[in-house]
Amino acid sequence: MAVDYFDQATIQVQAGTGGSGAATFRREKFIPRGGPNGGDGGRGGHIYLQADPNLNTLLSFRYERSFRAESGGNGQKNKMYGRQGDDLVINVPPGTVVRAVIDGQTYEVDLARPGQRLRVARGGRGGLGNVHFTSSVRQAPRIAELGEPGQKLTLDLELKLIADVGLVGFPNAGKSTLLSVISAARPKIANYPFTTLQPNLGMVDVGEYDRFVVADIPGLIEGAHAGVGLGHAFLRHVERTRVLIHIIDAAGVDGRDPVTDFHQINEELRLYEPELAQRPQVVAFNKIDLPEARANLARLQHELGLDPEDCFAISAATRQGIEQLLRRVTTHLRAMPVPHLEPVEPDEPPLTWPVPEVEENVFSVEPEGNGWRVRGIKIERLLKMTNFDQIEAVDRVQRVFEATGISQALLEAGLNEGDMVYIGDIELEWDSQRFE
C-alpha cells in the first residue's frame, strides 16, 4: 500500500454573519398602542475542524482552500427570531496540527483523537430586535442591531504522520528501496539525493500475526533541525513513530563516512526534540552486497559500539538480512505499549482556541496616526453591530461611551475636537457636542 501524502495546507475560513434584528411594531386593528415587536437575528454558523479516521492526507485542500459558513437569518415582526446559520464541519485526518494567529499571538491545537473537533471560527451573534430597547422613557424604540460579522481566520494545517516505524537515514541510504521490498509500496527510487520528497507509507507483514505501518520519510542533512533542506518535512513525521530503523550506507558510495552519518543524524534528532534520539533504533548497515560495505562492516560495528542485537547487515537490493531485521523490529514493538487514542464521545464538547480570557468591559486607549485607537471586546462588538443610519443607534453609542468611561479616558489621553477615534474598522470624528 502506498499513500500520496499532501501534508501541509493553508486555508481561509469565514464563519457566518449573524442576522440583523428587526425594528417593527404591532399594527393590529383595535390595538392603538401595539408597541415594538421586532425579533432578533439568528446566530451565524460556526466552523469546525474534525478528525476523521477515514482520512490520511490533506490532499482535499490542494484545490479547495476557502470555506464559509451560512449566515443567520434576519429577525421578523411579531418577535420572530431569524433562523440560525448551519455550522460547517471540515474533516481532516487524525494527527493534524492546526495553527492560527489571533490578536497577534499564534495558537496551536493537535487533533490527534478520532472524532475530535475544534471550533476554529465563531459565528457572529444575531442582532437584537427593537423589543430589547424599550424602557420607561422609550416606549417606541426605532433601533435594532446589525448581525455581528463571523470570525475570519487563516489556518495552517500540518499532518504529522502516524506510523509505527520510521525509516531514517541520509539521502541515498536506501530507505525507499527497503520500503519497496518489505511492503507493497512503490516509492520513487533513483540514484540521486532527495528522491523522496514526500512521505510514503507501507504496510509490513511479519510472519502470520505481526503487522505494522512503516514510513519512508524524506532524507536528512546537517542543519535539518533548523529547517535546512527537507529537515522539517522529515522531522515532524518522526515524532509519532515508536521505533526507528536507522539505515546506513555501509559502502559510503557518496563519499561520506558512515560513522559520521550515524552520529550526525542522531544529533539532528536530538536538537529537534531530545526524546527522539532516545527512541528505540534498529540499525541496518545497507548495501552489504557491495565489497566496500563488507570491508567497512567490522569497523562500523566496533566504532559505533551498538548492541549487536539491534545491528543488521542487509542488502535492500538483494533482500539479504531483511527477515532478521523485521523480526527485531517486531520484538521492540511488542515490548512497547501502543499509544491507543480513544475516539471522542459523541457528547464531548468541542475544543476551542486556548486564548486567554479577557473581561469584556476592559478597554484601552492609545494614540494612532492622527487620532486615537480604542480597543475592547465589548465596544468593538457594539460598533460592528450598530446601524449608523438609525439616529437612536448613534445615541446609544454615545451613552455607552459615557457609561463605560471611554469618553473620559479619551479626554484624559489628550483627545481634541475633530480628532479621529478608531474602533475596529469604524472611524469616528470626535464632536464634543455629541459625546459630552
C-alpha positions in Angstrom: 0.0 0.0 0.0 1.4 3.4 -0.9 -0.1 6.8 0.0 0.4 10.1 -1.9 0.9 12.5 1.0 -0.1 16.1 0.9 0.9 17.0 4.5 0.6 20.8 4.7 -2.1 23.2 3.6 -3.2 26.8 4.3 -6.9 27.6 4.2 -9.1 30.6 4.9 -12.3 30.2 7.0 -15.1 32.7 7.4 -17.8 31.9 10.0 -21.4 33.1 9.3 -22.5 36.6 10.0 -25.4 36.9 12.5 -28.7 38.0 11.2 -29.9 41.6 11.8 -32.6 42.3 14.4 -35.9 43.8 13.2 -37.3 47.3 14.2 -41.1 46.6 13.7 -44.3 47.5 15.5 -47.6 45.8 16.1 -50.2 47.1 13.6 -53.3 45.1 14.6 -56.7 46.7 14.3 -58.2 47.9 17.6 -54.8 47.8 19.4 -53.9 51.5 19.5 -50.7 51.0 21.4 -49.2 48.0 19.8 -45.6 48.7 20.7 -42.4 47.2 19.3 -42.3 43.6 18.2 -39.1 43.2 16.2 -37.4 39.8 16.7 -33.7 39.0 17.0 -31.4 37.8 14.2 -30.2 34.3 14.2 -26.6 33.3 15.0 -24.2 32.8 12.1 -22.8 29.3 11.6 -19.6 28.2 13.4 -16.8 26.4 11.5 -15.3 23.3 13.0 -12.4 21.0 12.0 -13.0 17.4 12.9 -10.5 14.5 12.9 -12.0 11.9 10.5 -10.3 8.4 10.9 -11.2 7.6 7.2 -8.8 10.3 6.0 -5.0 10.1 5.9 -3.9 13.0 3.8 -4.7 16.8 3.4 -4.9 16.3 -0.4 -8.5 17.7 -0.5 -7.1 21.1 0.4 -4.9 21.3 -2.6 -7.7 23.0 -4.7 -10.3 24.0 -2.1 -8.8 26.5 0.3 -11.7 28.8 1.2 -14.6 27.9 3.4 -17.6 29.9 4.6 -20.4 29.0 7.0 -24.0 30.1 6.5 -25.1 33.4 7.9 -28.0 33.7 10.3 -31.5 34.8 9.2 -32.8 38.3 10.0 -35.4 38.8 12.7 -39.0 39.4 11.7 -42.1 41.1 13.1 -44.2 39.5 15.9 -40.9 38.8 17.8 -39.9 36.0 15.4 -36.3 35.1 15.6 -34.2 34.6 12.5 -33.0 31.1 11.8 -29.6 30.0 13.0 -27.0 29.6 10.2 -25.9 26.0 9.7 -22.5 25.1 11.1 -19.8 23.9 8.7 -17.7 20.9 9.6 -14.4 20.4 7.7 -12.9 16.9 8.0 -9.1 16.4 8.4 -7.0 13.3 9.2 -6.2 12.4 12.8 -2.8 13.8 13.6 -3.5 17.2 12.0 -2.0 20.1 13.9 -3.9 23.4 13.4 -2.3 26.8 13.9 -3.8 30.3 13.7 -2.7 33.8 14.6 -5.3 35.6 16.8 -4.7 39.1 18.0 -1.0 38.8 17.1 -0.5 35.5 19.0 0.0 32.1 17.4 -2.1 29.3 18.8 -1.8 25.6 18.1 -4.2 22.6 18.6 -3.4 19.0 17.9 -6.4 16.9 16.6 -5.0 13.5 17.4 -8.1 11.6 18.5 -10.6 10.3 16.0 -13.7 12.4 16.2 -12.0 15.2 18.0 -13.5 18.6 17.0 -12.1 22.1 17.2 -14.2 25.2 16.7 -11.9 27.3 14.5 -14.2 30.2 13.7 -17.1 31.5 15.8 -20.3 32.5 14.1 -21.4 36.1 14.7 -24.2 36.9 17.2 -27.6 37.8 15.9 -28.6 41.4 16.3 -31.2 42.4 18.9 -34.6 43.5 17.7 -36.3 46.6 19.0 -38.2 44.8 21.7 -35.0 44.8 23.7 -34.7 48.6 23.7 -37.9 49.6 25.4 -37.8 51.4 28.7 -39.9 53.6 30.8 -38.8 56.7 28.8 -38.5 55.0 25.4 -41.8 53.2 24.6 -41.3 53.1 20.8 -37.6 52.5 20.0 -36.8 52.6 16.3 -33.5 50.8 16.8 -32.2 47.3 16.1 -28.8 45.8 15.9 -27.0 44.5 12.8 -25.7 41.0 12.9 -22.1 40.5 14.2 -19.6 39.5 11.5 -18.4 36.0 11.8 -14.8 35.3 12.8 -12.4 35.2 9.9 -9.0 33.3 10.2 -6.2 31.9 8.1 -5.4 28.4 9.3 -2.1 26.5 8.8 -2.7 22.7 8.7 0.2 20.2 9.2 -0.3 16.5 9.2 2.2 14.6 11.4 2.4 11.1 10.1 1.0 8.3 12.3 3.1 5.2 11.7 4.6 2.5 13.9 8.1 2.6 12.4 10.0 5.4 10.7 12.9 4.9 8.3 15.7 7.4 9.0 18.9 8.0 7.1 20.8 10.2 4.8 19.6 10.7 1.2 20.5 7.7 -0.9 21.0 5.4 2.0 18.3 3.0 0.6 15.2 3.9 2.6 12.9 3.8 -0.4 14.4 0.6 -1.7 13.9 -1.1 1.6 10.2 0.1 1.8 9.5 -1.3 -1.7 11.0 -4.7 -0.6 9.2 -5.1 2.7 5.8 -3.8 1.6 3.6 -3.2 -1.4 4.5 0.4 -1.5 6.1 1.7 -4.7 8.1 4.8 -3.9 10.2 6.7 -6.4 13.7 5.3 -6.4 16.7 6.9 -8.1 20.4 7.3 -7.5 20.4 11.0 -6.5 19.7 12.9 -3.3 16.1 13.7 -2.2 14.4 11.2 -4.4 11.8 11.1 -1.7 10.1 14.5 -1.4 7.0 13.3 0.4 6.5 10.6 3.0 5.4 7.1 1.7 3.6 4.6 3.9 3.8 0.8 3.6 2.0 -2.0 5.5 4.5 -4.7 6.5 3.5 -8.3 7.5 6.0 -10.3 9.5 5.1 -14.0 10.0 1.4 -14.8 10.4 0.4 -12.4 13.2 2.6 -9.3 13.2 1.8 -6.3 11.1 3.0 -2.7 11.4 3.0 0.5 9.4 6.3 1.9 8.2 7.0 5.3 6.9 9.8 6.2 4.4 10.3 9.9 5.2 12.4 12.5 3.2 16.1 12.3 3.9 18.1 14.4 6.4 21.1 16.6 6.1 23.1 18.7 8.5 21.1 21.6 9.9 17.8 19.8 9.4 16.6 20.6 12.9 16.7 24.3 11.8 14.8 23.6 8.6 17.8 23.2 6.2 17.0 21.1 3.2 14.0 18.9 3.8 14.6 18.9 7.5 11.3 19.9 8.9 9.5 17.8 6.3 11.4 14.8 7.7 11.4 15.5 11.4 7.8 16.4 12.1 6.7 13.0 10.9 9.2 11.1 13.0 7.7 12.5 16.2 4.8 10.0 16.3 6.6 6.8 15.4 7.5 4.2 18.1 10.6 2.6 16.6 13.2 3.9 14.1 15.1 1.9 11.5 18.3 3.8 11.0 19.6 2.9 7.6 23.3 3.5 7.0 25.1 3.3 3.6 27.8 0.9 4.8 29.6 1.2 1.4 29.8 5.0 1.6 29.1 5.2 -2.1 28.6 9.0 -1.9 32.0 9.6 -0.3 30.7 10.1 3.2 31.9 8.3 6.3 29.1 6.0 7.6 30.1 6.6 11.2 29.9 10.3 10.8 26.5 9.9 9.1 25.2 7.9 12.0 26.2 10.4 14.7 25.1 13.4 12.6 21.6 12.1 12.1 21.2 11.3 15.8 22.4 14.8 16.7 19.8 16.3 14.4 17.1 14.2 16.1 18.4 15.4 19.5 18.5 19.0 18.5 14.9 18.9 17.1 13.5 17.0 20.1 15.7 15.3 22.7 13.3 12.4 23.2 13.7 11.4 19.5 17.3 10.5 20.0 16.3 8.1 22.8 13.7 6.3 20.8 14.5 2.6 20.1 16.6 2.2 16.9 17.4 -0.8 14.9 20.4 -0.1 12.7 20.6 -1.5 9.2 24.1 -1.5 7.5 22.8 -1.4 4.0 24.4 -2.4 0.6 26.3 -5.3 2.2 26.2 -6.9 -1.3 29.0 -4.4 -2.3 32.6 -5.2 -1.4 33.1 -1.7 0.1 30.3 -2.4 2.6 31.7 -5.8 3.6 35.1 -4.2 4.1 33.6 -1.5 6.3 31.3 -3.7 8.4 33.8 -4.7 11.2 34.9 -1.1 11.7 31.4 0.2 11.8 30.3 -2.3 14.4 33.3 -1.6 16.5 33.3 2.3 16.3 29.6 2.7 16.8 29.6 0.4 19.9 25.9 -0.6 19.4 24.0 -3.5 20.9 24.7 -6.4 18.4 21.0 -7.5 18.8 20.0 -4.1 17.1 22.5 -4.2 14.3 21.9 -6.0 11.0 23.9 -6.2 7.8 21.4 -6.1 5.0 21.0 -5.5 1.3 17.7 -3.9 0.3 18.5 -4.7 -3.3 19.1 -8.5 -2.8 16.9 -8.8 0.3 19.7 -10.2 2.3 19.2 -9.9 6.1 15.7 -8.3 5.7 13.8 -11.0 7.6 16.0 -10.9 10.7 15.8 -7.1 10.7 12.0 -7.1 10.6 11.7 -9.7 13.4 13.8 -7.5 15.7 11.6 -4.5 14.9 8.5 -6.5 15.9 10.2 -7.5 19.2 10.6 -3.8 20.0 7.0 -3.0 19.0 5.6 -5.9 21.2 7.5 -4.6 24.2 6.1 -1.0 23.8 2.6 -0.1 24.7 0.6 1.0 21.6 -0.5 4.6 22.2 -4.2 3.9 21.6 -6.2 7.1 21.3 -9.8 6.5 22.1 -12.3 8.2 19.8 -14.2 11.1 21.5 -17.6 10.5 22.9 -20.5 11.9 20.9 -21.4 14.4 23.6 -17.8 15.5 24.3 -17.7 19.3 23.8 -15.5 20.7 21.0 -12.1 22.2 21.6 -11.7 26.0 21.3 -8.6 28.1 20.8 -6.6 28.4 24.1 -7.0 32.2 24.0 -6.6 33.8 27.5 -9.9 35.0 29.0 -10.3 38.8 28.8 -13.1 40.7 30.5 -15.5 42.2 28.0 -15.7 45.5 29.8 -12.0 46.1 29.7 -10.8 48.7 27.2 -7.6 50.6 26.3 -6.9 53.9 24.6 -3.7 54.6 22.7 -2.6 57.2 20.0 -2.7 56.1 16.4 -1.9 58.2 13.4 -3.8 61.4 13.6 -6.2 60.1 16.2 -6.8 57.5 18.9 -7.4 53.8 18.9 -9.9 52.3 21.4 -9.6 48.5 21.9 -12.0 46.4 23.8 -14.1 43.3 23.1 -17.5 44.8 24.1 -17.1 48.2 22.4 -15.7 46.7 19.2 -18.6 44.3 19.0 -21.1 47.1 19.7 -19.9 49.2 16.8 -19.8 46.3 14.4 -23.5 45.7 15.2 -24.5 49.4 15.1 -26.7 50.6 12.3 -25.4 54.2 11.9 -28.4 55.1 9.7 -30.5 55.0 12.8 -30.4 58.1 14.9 -31.3 56.2 18.1 -28.5 53.7 17.4 -25.9 56.6 17.3 -27.4 58.0 20.5 -26.9 54.5 22.1 -23.2 54.6 21.2 -22.9 58.0 22.8 -24.5 56.7 26.0 -22.2 53.6 26.1 -19.1 55.9 25.7 -20.2 57.8 28.7 -21.3 54.9 30.9 -18.1 52.8 30.3 -15.7 55.7 30.9 -14.4 55.7 27.3 -15.2 59.4 26.8 -13.4 60.4 29.9 -10.4 58.1 29.1 -10.0 59.7 25.6 -10.2 63.2 27.0 -7.6 62.4 29.7 -5.3 61.0 27.0 -5.4 64.3 25.1 -8.3 64.0 22.7 -9.1 67.2 20.9 -12.2 68.4 19.0 -12.2 66.9 15.5 -9.7 64.1 16.3 -10.4 60.7 14.8 -11.3 57.8 17.1 -10.7 54.3 15.6 -12.6 51.3 17.0 -12.2 48.1 15.0 -12.9 49.1 11.4 -15.0 52.1 12.4 -13.7 55.7 12.2 -15.5 58.3 14.2 -14.8 62.1 14.3 -14.9 63.5 17.8 -17.7 66.0 18.3 -17.9 67.3 21.9 -21.5 68.5 21.3 -22.5 64.8 20.7 -20.2 62.9 23.1 -20.4 65.2 26.2 
